[in-house]
């Protein structure tokens, strides 16, 4: 296998990794879910955590 082919293969795998990371970030932080009021999952989780910590302090 030539050096050019090895480099191209590794570069291609890096690009796929970057695309996967970008998709996971979108999936967790940007997509809107109708079942939770059209909020991104990360925002809904942050809101829930804040509510839970407020209830713990009130108890």
C-alpha positions, 0 to 999 in steps of 0.5 A: 500500500502506497503512502498516498493511499494510507494517508487518504484512508486515514484522512477519510476516517478522520472526516467520518469521525468529525461528521459523527461528532457533529451529528451527536452534538446536533442530536443532543443539543439542537434537535427539537423534541415535540414530546418535551415541548419542542426543546432540545434534549440538553436544554430539557435536561438542564431545566429538569436538573434545575427543578430537582435541585430547587425541590431538594433545597425546599424539602 
